[in-house]
Amino acid sequence: MDQVNNPRHYLMGNIEAIDYMKDNMSKEAYHGYLEGCCKKYLHRHAYKGNQLTDLKKARWYLDRLILELEAQPKIKPTPGTVAYQEHE
């Protein structure tokens, strides 16, 4: 069993836990959840037995957040904002 991509305890029931979270949160809340999970695994990897497992879990959540953001429609930055200045 792959403890990073498909841990057995996340597959109980009819829907995987990550899909349940996405279905029951706003887009912003879900993105925050993914970011928080990534930070959690990055923070504690050095204090646990298998550092690589936690780092791979952090990468999994980061990759998922990147896919979510890439799937969003591109919005033109508003004039007068920092994002607009960086966009120019």
C-alpha positions as CSV (number, residue, x, y, z in Angstrom):
1,M,0.0,0.0,0.0
2,D,1.3,3.4,-1.0
3,Q,1.4,5.5,2.3
4,V,1.8,8.8,0.4
5,N,-0.7,8.6,-2.5
6,N,-3.3,6.1,-1.3
7,P,-3.1,5.4,2.4
8,R,-5.5,2.6,3.3
9,H,-7.1,4.7,6.1
10,Y,-8.1,7.4,3.6
11,L,-10.0,5.0,1.4
12,M,-12.7,3.9,3.9
13,G,-16.2,4.4,2.8
14,N,-17.5,5.4,-0.7
15,I,-15.4,8.5,-1.3
16,E,-11.7,9.3,-0.7
17,A,-11.1,11.8,2.1
18,I,-9.5,14.4,-0.1
19,D,-12.5,14.3,-2.5
20,Y,-14.9,14.7,0.4
21,M,-12.9,17.8,1.6
22,K,-13.0,19.4,-1.8
23,D,-16.8,18.7,-2.2
24,N,-17.6,20.2,1.2
25,M,-15.5,23.4,1.1
26,S,-15.4,26.7,-0.8
27,K,-12.6,26.9,-3.3
28,E,-10.7,29.3,-1.0
29,A,-11.1,27.1,2.0
30,Y,-10.0,24.0,0.1
31,H,-6.9,25.8,-1.2
32,G,-6.2,26.9,2.4
33,Y,-6.6,23.3,3.5
34,L,-4.1,22.0,0.9
35,E,-1.6,24.7,1.9
36,G,-2.0,23.9,5.6
37,C,-1.5,20.2,5.0
38,C,1.7,21.0,3.0
39,K,3.0,23.2,5.8
40,K,2.1,20.6,8.5
41,Y,4.2,17.9,6.8
42,L,7.1,20.3,6.1
43,H,7.1,21.4,9.7
44,R,7.2,18.0,11.3
45,H,9.2,15.9,8.9
46,A,12.4,16.3,10.9
47,Y,10.7,15.1,14.1
48,K,9.3,11.8,12.8
49,G,10.9,8.4,12.0
50,N,10.7,8.6,8.2
51,Q,11.4,12.1,7.0
52,L,11.0,11.2,3.3
53,T,7.5,10.0,3.8
54,D,6.4,13.3,5.3
55,L,8.3,15.3,2.6
56,K,6.6,13.3,-0.1
57,K,3.2,14.0,1.6
58,A,4.0,17.7,1.6
59,R,4.8,17.5,-2.1
60,W,1.6,15.6,-2.8
61,Y,-0.5,18.4,-1.2
62,L,1.6,21.1,-3.0
63,D,1.2,19.4,-6.3
64,R,-2.6,19.2,-5.7
65,L,-2.7,22.9,-4.9
66,I,-0.7,23.7,-8.0
67,L,-3.1,21.7,-10.2
68,E,-6.1,23.5,-8.6
69,L,-4.5,26.9,-9.2
70,E,-3.6,26.0,-12.8
71,A,-7.1,25.0,-13.5
72,Q,-8.5,28.4,-12.4
73,P,-9.4,30.8,-15.2
74,K,-6.8,33.5,-15.7
75,I,-8.0,36.9,-14.2
76,K,-6.5,40.1,-15.4
77,P,-5.0,42.0,-12.5
78,T,-6.7,45.2,-11.3
79,P,-4.9,48.5,-12.2
80,G,-3.2,50.0,-9.1
81,T,-2.5,46.7,-7.4
82,V,0.9,45.1,-6.9
83,A,-0.2,42.1,-9.1
84,Y,-1.0,44.6,-11.9
85,Q,2.4,46.2,-11.6
86,E,4.1,42.8,-11.8
87,H,1.9,41.9,-14.7
88,E,3.1,44.8,-16.8
